[in-house]
């Protein structure tokens, strides 16, 4: 099933999910390509996460990784909570 969210973002999935939860095992900053979100109103917003931080996002919230200017590897583990 294909759904379009916003103007250019596409999500390909066969099951609908309720929320996305991200857990950061490493620091996530603007300078190392950390999480960037596009709130439903407003421009892009970087989300800085320390190791162990958790972020919960609405399924329709636009998000991506930023540009890694440090060159090191940063990690985030994402979980999707599926509808029944």
Secondary structure, DSSP 8 states (H G I E B T S, - for coil): -EEEETTTEEEE-SS-EEEEEEE-SS-B-TTBT-EEEE-SSSSEEE--B-TT-EEEEETT-EEEE--BSS-S----EEEEEE--
